[in-house]
Amino acid sequence: MENKIEIAVRLGSISEEVRSKHKGFSQWDSYSSPRDHDTILQIVIDGRDPNVRDVEGCGLPTLVYLAREKRPQYHHNFKAGAMNALIRVSSNISNGKVILNVDCDMYSNNSKAIRDALCFLMDEEQGHEIAYVQFPQNFDNLSKNELYASLRVIAEVEFHGLDGYGGPLYIGTGCFHRRDTLCGRKFSKGYKSELKWENRKGEETSIPKLEESSKSLASCTFEESTQWGKEMGLKYGCPVEDVITGLSIQCRGWKSVYCNPTRKAFLGLAPTTLPQTLLQHKRWSEGDFQILVSKYSPALHGHGKISLGLQLGYCCYCLWAPNCLATLFYSILPSLYLLRGISVFPQISSPWFIPFAYVIIATYTWSFGEFLWSGGTILGWWNDQRIWLYKRTSSYLFAFIDTILYCLGYSDSAFVITAKVAEEDVSKRYEKEIMEFGDSSPMFVILATVALLNLYCFAGFLKEAITRKGIVGVYETMALQILLCGVLIVINLPLYQALYLRKDSGKMPSSVVFKSMAFVAFSCVCTNFLY
């Protein structure tokens, strides 16, 4: 099978031999491009047929292939549109009361996950209140020390906390839904739903008729003048359609449950380059910030509908993008003032130094312990801190700007797919935990500028302190600035290597190097004129 797929990809077409064996390929005659084709639907395995069994003699479930209709003049609404088409088509073929949603790069790693989810949904006391059961998003290609960080703390700590306030967010994968809640049903105290297999749709209908009757449900025009994408199915118009859909379900009175078994239920692929990681977090933070400033804001729309703890939980993620402002402030201004010999924090001898020291020590001690408790490594925590800085000074900044422009009507919201395929040399560097920078992205210009600015300011400060003022006296007055600038330099060591020392294709492009050096020079000149 793998060889057949590789040959088809290389040739750009399906051989006549393969076409003759599988009738589904005949439907691709109308195909003209990935964004312009008819609905293509085939029931590959008919679960109603008692003779359809696997190698162990067990009956196989119905398997359906669907490619919804796409036309250039109709917006296809990305993943949300695909999900809604699948919901409608499946309702005509099987109409199962529970829907499992996983990303295309994920696979099942625990066959008992279905049983675990059904135990929650069928619980006699509280099962009728639960709309969906969310499993964590785990990855099977993480490096030993999680070079580009992971969702470890979110999965092992934060979502467990949200579970106590009415349930976690819906994250778009690894989630079991009640069909009727996805279709807009509101929760009522007297609601009871038995998850029994009743009235199977299409039981007596032939395969050709069932396929033909289902195709219209995936057409471009089906959703016109309907509530699909608004009050039914996944919501449209947001880069994180999953989060806003989960929020609206919870605001209709439903609860969700977080299930994190010891054996991970689903495993997928994490980004293996820094550009992929930053792009993914830009989409997430942009979508979350759009929710905050929309009519579905958890602070306003969720008031009185979900618990205060859950509101704050949502806001924690929705405020990712604005966090860029504070991070950029503390990454740039204290270092510039250090270069000029101006203290911006209390001296060590001042009693006001104590609150600053307490916040720094408490925050990072807690963060370090939390990460290790979640199963991470010491170096993994350090990598996590680096990516924390990179996200907030690049991804979140662009997400913040794009959201403001979107709200003002100057740009459109876009859904950018995160690539998960890497070339062989990139994969080898990833296995060796060597960071990948080989991209001329504007995000890298910002990262390189901040890193070089701190390096230059620290070098200038040392020169000034040694030749004129003396290290001890300067340290007494500007200890926190020295510490902050020094940590920023150490955490950016891989970036300095990519700028000047590395020779492989993963190094920083020359255009980024020159732009960042020009910005640093400009910043320092401006600082000299202002002070």
Salt bridges, closest charged atoms under 4 A:
GLU17 OE2 - LYS21 NZ 3.70
ASP29 OD1 - ARG19 NH1 3.77
ASP36 OD1 - ARG71 NH1 2.77
ASP38 OD1 - ARG71 NH2 2.12
ASP46 OD1 - ARG48 NE 3.00
GLU69 OE2 - ARG71 NE 3.06
ASP103 OD1 - LYS79 NZ 2.83
ASP105 OD2 - LYS420 NZ 2.91
ASP116 OD1 - ARG115 NH2 3.47
GLU129 OE1 - LYS255 NZ 3.55
GLU146 OE2 - ARG152 NH2 2.27
GLU156 OE2 - LYS264 NZ 3.06
GLU194 OE1 - LYS196 NZ 3.15
GLU203 OE1 - ARG200 NE 3.40
GLU212 OE1 - LYS215 NZ 3.94
GLU223 OE2 - ARG88 NH1 2.83
GLU286 OE1 - LYS282 NZ 2.72
ASP402 OD2 - LYS282 NZ 2.74
GLU424 OE2 - LYS428 NZ 3.60
ASP425 OD2 - ARG429 NH2 3.66
GLU436 OE2 - ARG429 NH2 2.77
GLU464 OE2 - ARG468 NH1 3.20
ASP504 OD1 - ARG502 NH2 2.95
